[in-house]
């Protein structure tokens, strides 16, 4: 059975009054800004949102997670990454309230009756993306071969820089002649 698709918007203040937890998904195809960095927009982002009062403050705790298909920045082949993020917002009505918040909260400025859940989720996923996406193991035969060539070049350079390398070569040359 398909997981529950969340509504795009909700009245966050009302959700806090109801002490509601929303759990569900959004198809990745509904997240246009995120889709720009993906190779495929198939799949879902899983979302859990807890609207509650914490130390007397209307708050929203949330978790987002998704498997995303992106381009490996080393070999340019597709790589699947798992991203997840969690957040803890204090729901505030104006900027003056920002200073009054405990450290643990990030302010979320409420504007209008309804707030966009889907934008919030997309923002959090974008913030959770790694700076660089690469395969865990060596990317491909091509990359392994490149690495070997680089290592060989570095080793050859090290040998050449070694002042005893010339002596060693001379000694080996003399030994060859002796045999």
N, C-alpha and C positions, 0 to 999 in steps of 0.2 A: 504494500500500500504506500502511496505517496505521502511524504511528510506534509504537514500543514503549511500553506503559504501564508506568511504574515501580511497584515494590511500595510499599505504604503505609509499611512500617517496614523497618528493617534493623539488624543488630548493627554499629554503627559501628566498634567496636574490631576486630572480625573483618574488616571491609572494609579497614581500614588494614593489617592483617597481610597481606591478599591484594593490597595495593597496587591496589585496584580503582577503575575509573572507571565510573560509572553514567550513561548518557544515555538520555533518553526524555521522556515527557510525562505530564501529568495533564489530564483534561478539567476545564475551569473549573467545571463543575457539581459536581465533588467538593470544591470549596473554599467552604464555606458562609459564612465570615466575609467573604471577598472578594466573593462573589455579592451580598451585601447592598448593595454600592456600585455594582454593575453593572446596566445596562439589559438585558443578555442574558448568559446563562452558556454560550453556545455558543462553541466554540473550545477551544484548549489552551494550557497553559503548558509551555514547553520548558525542560528542566532538564539541567544537566551537573554532576555531583558527582565530585570527585577525592579519594579517600581515600588519604593518603600520610603519610610521615614527613618533616617539614621541620625542619631544624636539631635533629633528635632528638625533635621533638614530634609526637605523633599529631595529624594535622590534616585538615581538610576544607575544600577550596576548592570554591566553587560559583558557578554562573551560572544565573539564571532570566530568562526573557523571555516576554512575551505581548502580543497585541493585545487591547485591552479596549474594550468599548462602554460609555461612561459619559455622564452628562448634562453638557452645556456649562453652566457656571454663569453665563453671560452671557445666552444666548438660550433655555436650557432644552431645546434640541434634542439628539438623540444626536450624540456625537462619538467617533471611534475614536482611541485613543491607544496608543502603543507604550511599554511599560514594561520596564525590565530592571534587574537588580541583580546585584551580585557580592559575595561574602563570603569570608572566610578565618577559619575557626574553629580554635582549639586545643581538642582534646577533653580535658577535665579531669574528674577523679573527685571533687574536693572544692574548696571555696572557697579553701583555703590555697594551691592551685596557681595561682590567679589572679595573685597578685603576681609570680610567677616568669616570667610570659609576656613575650616580646618585644612591643614596641609594635604590630607589624604584625598581631597576632592578636587576635581577639575570643574570650573564653572561651565554650565550650559545655559545660555541665554534663551529664555522662552520668548517667542514672538508669535503673536496670534493665538487662536484657539487650538489649532492642530499643529503638531510638529511632525517633520518627516523622519520616519524610522528608517526608510530605505537610504536616504542621504547619509544619515548617521552611520549606518552599517557600512556603506561604501567608503566613507571617510576612514573608518577604523580599519578596514581591510587595506586600503591604500597606505595607511600609516604602518601597517604590520608587514608590508612587503620588505624583503631583504634588499639592502642597497645593491648587492650584486647577486645574480642568480647563476649558479654553475652546478654541474653534476657533482655528486659526492666523490665518485671514483674518477679516474682518468677518463676523459670524455669519450674517446674513440681511439681506434688504431692510429688514426692520423695524429691525434694529440700525443699518444705514447711515443710514436716515431719522432715527432718534433722534439719531445722532451729528451729522448735518447741522443739525438743529434746535438742538442744544446749541451747536454752533460758531457758528451765526447769532446766538444769544442772547449768546454771549460777545463776538462782534465788535460787536454793537450796544451792549453795555455799555462796551466799550473806546472806541468812538466817542463815547459820551455822556460818558465821563470825560475825554476829551481837551479841554483848555481852548481849543484853537484850532478845535474843531468848530463852536462857536457863531459864531466869526468867519467860518469857511468857509461856513456856511449863510447868514449875512448877506450875504457877498460874492456867493454864487451867486444869492441873492434879488435883489440889486441888478443883477447881470448880466442876469437874466431880464427885469427891468423895462426895462433899457436896450435889449434886443433887442425 
